[in-house]
Amino acid sequence: MLDIFSIVLPIFLIILLGYFCRTSGKLSEHAAAELNKAVVWVFLPALLFKICATSHISEIWNTGFVISYVMGCIVVFAAILFWRIWQKHSLVTASIDGLSAAYANTGYVGIPLCVLIFGEFGLKPAMIATLIVVVVVFAVSVTLIEFTLQQKGHVFATLRHVILALLKNPIVIAPILGFMWAATGYQIATPWLHLLDMLAVATSPCALISLGLFLAQKQISVQTRSFIPLVFAKLIIQPLITAFFAIVIFKLPTAWANSAIILSALPTGTGPYMLAELYKTDAKTISQSILWSTILSVFTLSALLMIFNL
């Protein structure tokens, strides 16, 4: 538990830093939204492009692992999505809530935790999970949101506006350009790689500070939905689904199966909060989901490590 706590603690401290910056008046009430814009339009696209442009998928690919992890994400995402729609929430809100239940913090928690548990091998499943989370799950959610916002009555007009909106969205276009670059086989020139590194490394800290700033603000809106189902789905349901596919269906080698389950049990990352702020929806539920899933993950991850004797 101490090892997991040491990995998770910096997340709390950065959120707390943002909280104190707001309550002390050092940053204004508009700081959370403006900082989040910088993350969405500058830092996160650099991170997505770098990951996709420098990833050699053939070297880390494991089909059973990929399907197991994707199924855990997609089933949970779809379940929360349809449940929120059944509760009469908009498709935008339902999509962001579904993302919150399926979007794992692979960067800040997953990669260091897998390396700690599995050694150098842990980088392989952690990198695959990162690609799935930031490319597949994110893209599905953004596409559904844009489809809702760009509806123009006629189906072809709607599709055209959705495609144009997606092509203008940095979160979507950055990984596409990254994969296109990777397909050329060329290395990124050193100065440009350093630039991407400098921008990419700012993504998580800035997003977490923005989250802290948001939590410190007085919430004038009434919270219309609970964060508890999102946390339960993320920490309990998703790893159970992934375990079923990894162990029962694909019978993966122990290291691959255990890493898939651990990565599925990670707390919610900051991606859903970025989208909630970007699309001007109520971010209170999402911010609480991130905060409490991170707190509770210390105990749920510790329980999983004891179960698998890791």
N, C-alpha and C positions, 0 to 999 in steps of 0.2 A: 504493500500500500504506500509506503514511503517513497518508493521509486516513481509510482504513478503521480503521487502528490507533488513531487519535485518537478515533474513535467507540466502538470496542470497549473501549479501556483503562478508562474509568470503570466498566464492568461488573466487570472484574477487581478493581479497587480496592475496590468496595463489597463484593464477596464476601470479599476479603482482610480488610476491616474487621471483618466478622462473624466470620471465622476467628480473628483476634487477640483479639476481645472474649471468645471462648470459651476460648482457650488461656491468656489472662491471668487468667481467673477473674472478669472484670467482669460476665459474664452466665452464668447457670447452665446445667446440662445440659438443663433444661426450656425454656429460652428459645426454641430453634428451633421447637418445637411450638406454644408459646403465641403467638409472633410470627406464625407461619403461620396460626393461627386468626384473628388480627386481620385479616390480609390477606384470608382467604377470606370472613369474615363482615361486614367493614366496608369496607375499602379497595377491594377488587376489585369488589364489587357497585356501589359508587359510580361506579367507572370505567366499568363495563359500562352502567349506566343512563345516564350522561352521554353516552357515545359514541352509543348508540342513540337517545336522546331528542333529540340535537342534529344528527343526520346527515340530510341531505336526499339520499336515495339517487338520486333522479331526476337530480340535478345531476352525479353522479360515475359513474353506471352505464355499464358497457360489457359487454354480454352475452358476447362472445368472451373477454374478459379474465377475467370471473367464472368461466366454465366451465373455462377453461384452468387457472386457479389452484386451483379446487375439485377438479378431476380429479387434479392433482398431490398435493393433500392426501389425498384419499379413497383413491386407489390405494395410496399408501405406507402409510396408516393400516391399510387392510384387509390388505395383504401382511404387515405385522409382526404384526397381530392374529392372523391364521390361522396364521402360522409359530409364534408363541408357544404357541398352543393345541395345535398339532401336537407341540410340545416338552413337552406335558403341564402347562403352566402354567395357572393359573386365568384365567377371563374378566376378572376385575378387573385382574390383573397384565398380561394381554395388552392390555387396553384402554389402560392407562396407558403401556405401552411403545409402542403404536401412536400414541398422542397425542404422545409424545416425539419420534417420527420425523416427525410431520406439523405440529407446533406451532412456528411461526416467531416469532422475537423481533421482531415488527413495530414495537413501541413504542420500544424503546431503540435498536435498530439500523436497522430498516427505514425509518421515517419520516425520520430525519436523513440516511440514506444516499441515499434517493431524491431528497430535496430538493437534496443536494449534487451528484448526478449530473444530474438532469433539471430542476432549478430548481423554480419554483412548480408546474409540471405534475405533479411527482413526488408531491405531496400526494394527488392523486386516486387513483392505483393503490394507494398506501400505505394510505389510509383504507379502500378496498374490502377489501384483504387483511386489515387489522386486524379489520373486521367479520366476515369469513369465519372467521378464526382463533378469535376470542373467542366467536362465536355458534354457528356451524355445527359446527366440529370439536370444540370443547369440549362442546357439547350432546350430540353423538353419543356421545362417550366417557362422559360422566356418565350418560346413559341406559342404556348397556350395563352399567355398573357397578351402577347401582341395580336393573336387571333381575336381575342375579346375586344381589344381597344381599336382594332382596325376594321371592324365589321362595317361594310358599306352597302348591305342589302343584297347585292348580286354576288354569287359565290366566286365568280372569276375576279371581280373587282376586289373582293375581300382578300383573296389569295395574293393578288398583285400587291396590295398595300401591306400585307403581312410580310411578304418576301422583301419588299423594299425597306420596311421597318427593321427586319432582322439584319439586313445587309448594312444598315446604319448603326446597329447595336454593337458597341466595342466588345462586349462579352461574348458575342457569337462570332464576329468576324475575326477576332484575334487568334483563336485556336485553328480556324480554317486556314488562315494565312500561315500559321505555324506548321501545320501538317503539309501544306503546299511547299514550304521551304524545305522541310525534312525530306520530301520526295525528290528534291533536286540532288541530294547527296552532298551539298556544299556545307562547310562549316561556317558558323557565324564569325565574322571578323572580330578580333579581340576587343577593339574599342567599342563596337556595338554590343558585344556580349557583356562587357563591363557596365555599359549603360543599362542594359536590360536587368542585370543583377542588382544594380542600385535602385532601380524603380521597383523591381519585383519584391525585394526584401522589405519594402515599406508597406506592402499590401496588408498583411495581418495586423501589425501594430497600429496602423492608422484606422483600420476597420474596428479594432477593439477599443481604441480611444473614442472613436465616433459613437460606439455602442455605450460606453461609459457616460459620454456627454448626453446621449439620449435618455439614459436611465435617470440622470440627475434633473432633467427637466420636469416641470409640473405638467402632468397629463390632464388636459382639459377634456379629452374625449372619453366616452364610456367604453370599457372593454367589453366587447360583445361575444368573445369566445375564449375558451380556456386553453392555457398552454400545456396542461397536464397530459392530455391524450397525445400530444406531439412528443413530449419527453418520454412517455411510456412506449410509444411506437418506436422511437429512435433507439432507446437503450435496451429494450426487451424484445419487442416483436421482430425488428429487423435482424438482429443476430440469430434468432430462432429460425427464421426463414432461410437465412444464409447457411446455417448449420445443416438444415434438412437437405439442401441441394449439395453442399460440399461433402457431407458424410454419407448420406443415404443414396442420393442419385448418382453422384460422380465418384464417390469413394476416393477422394483426393488423398495424396500422401499426407501424413500427419502435419508436417510443417505448413503446407499450403492450406489445409483445412483449418488449422488453428489460427493462422494469420487472417484468413477470410472472415472468421467469426469475430476475432478481436477488432479488425478494422470496421466491421459492421456495427460493433457495439460502441464506437467512438461517439462523443458528444457532438451536438450540432455546431457546424462552423458558422462563420460570419456571412456567408453568401446570401442566405435568405433575408437577413437584415438589410444588406445592400440593396436587394431588389425591392423590399418593402419601402425603403426610403426613396429609391429611384422612381418608383411608380406611385408615390404619394398615397400609400395605403397605411392603415393603422399598424405601426411597428411594435406596439407594446407587447402583444402576444409573442411575437417572434423574439424580441429582446429577452423576455422572461424565459422562453424556451431555451435559448442559447445559454443563459446564465445558469438555470437550474439543471439542465442536462450536463453541463460542465461540472457543477458541484457534485451531483449524484454519480457521475461516471467514475469518480474516485472509488466508490464502493462497488458499483456493478462490474467495473473492469477488474478490480481486485478479486471479486468472487469468481469471475471467469478464469483468472490466472490460477486460482486455487483448484477449480474444477479440473482444469487440464494439466495441473502440476507443472506450471511454467514459472 
